[in-house]
Amino acid sequence: MTIPREQVMDKVVALTKRRGFIYPSSEIYGGLSGFYDYGPYGVALKRAIRDLWWRHMVELRDDVVGLESTLMMPEAVWEASGHLQNFVDPLRQCLGECKKRWRADKVLGEKCPECGGPLDDARMFNLMFKTHVGPLEDRASEVYLRPETAQGMFVDFKNVISSTRVRVPFGIAQQGKAFRNEITPGNFVFRVREFELMEMEYFVRPRQDDEAFDYWRKERMRWYTDVLGINRERLRMYDHPKESLSHYSKQTTDIEYEFPFGWGELEGIADRTDFDLAVHQEKSKQDLTFLDPETNERYLPWVIEPAVSVERIFITLLLDAYDEDVVNNEPRVLLRLHPNVAPVQVAVVPLSKKQELIDVAQEVVKSLRGQFRVEYDQTGGNIGRRYRRQDEIGTPFCITVDFDTLTDKAVTIRQRDSTQQERVAIEGLSARIGFLVSGARR
Ligand code: GAP
């Protein structure tokens, strides 16, 4: 069904609260702007996103290794990387009634967009959160919560090359929390202050960046369409003009999604050259060069970096999957999530509360658990209501155990999108679900 795009965000926000995907952080105390908690289905969806990224970026490849570095790093790291100086947004504050703060590059004119009051002059605001390590709050104890995971890969580069058998070209991947004191968090979890980054630094020989850059742009786009099932028509590539590049980048392409509020960045793929390794080598006075066993040359590798947050993918998936239609003359809300990412892949529902049915249903659950994300749904309400609930959380397959099951040892698989049903022998059930989950296309 075509739902007016401007309504989709509100509908998705309401659904995520109603169905236990996302709650505002510390809500009973009034919340904390730009921070969110994830409920049971939200956690399952986040994990699915994270696992699929790791699987495709690390486990299915032989040229990428993993890393987990710390969330807090000393000032020296951020000074070398340029974040202390450059990781800033221009800020303007309303001097009128509302006192709201705005990103100067996002307001047109001299008046506050909220109350029409005058704005002060723009000043630079660093987005990094600062704190102290140890009991003394002095300059020497200052550390920063990382605004990107990437610096961990550069700072540990020497450790990785000397302790593993990696050879250029190779990548180091990391998933983990990042923090940015965004001036204007918003559009739900699109822009938040605490989020989970998934980044991979792909090291290549000097000046051999163009080929790898092109490869990763295509490969990342393929992941969104083929693995996550995101609608190709709502995705596009945007090449940044030189003047909008980050301080470390030679070229950057964003994979953009058409959000209800307009086209916006989903993932960035940046060509960081040898900028980071070079500055860390200079400031730390450590040799960060790689001795290439094929050419016997020593060099600082260049770097291509695909980077995206779990939250950005999360909101994209929900907005892309949200739909409403009419089934048996009743309106329904559904999330047409790809089975790969659905928080629940299979729901097992006994038709009634009769013990014989419950026993079989629980056996079915046992046989599927471990292979799939399974939910057992015996709770009240007729079967139709239970299907609707599963449709709303995006469960692609419901398995119904009914009275015939007791004699024919078969169950019904009901597909979310078409509501079509098929009868399948319990014996062949896990193979059939496996096929449907992996082979399913929208
Ligand atoms: N290491 C490169 C880097 O951090 P970035 O474009 O600043 O580049 C990478 O961020 C990705 O992180 C973005 O493409 C987006 O997916 C996500 N991201 C950035 N800021 C975010 C925020 N405040 N909330 C949620 N996700 C964010």
Boltz pocket constraint, residues with backbone or C-beta under 6 A from the ligand:
constraints:
  - pocket:
      binder: B
      contacts: [[A, 147], [A, 148], [A, 149], [A, 150], [A, 180], [A, 182], [A, 189], [A, 190], [A, 191], [A, 192], [A, 193], [A, 195], [A, 197], [A, 199], [A, 265], [A, 266], [A, 267], [A, 268], [A, 305], [A, 307], [A, 308], [A, 309], [A, 311], [A, 312]]
      max_distance: 6.0
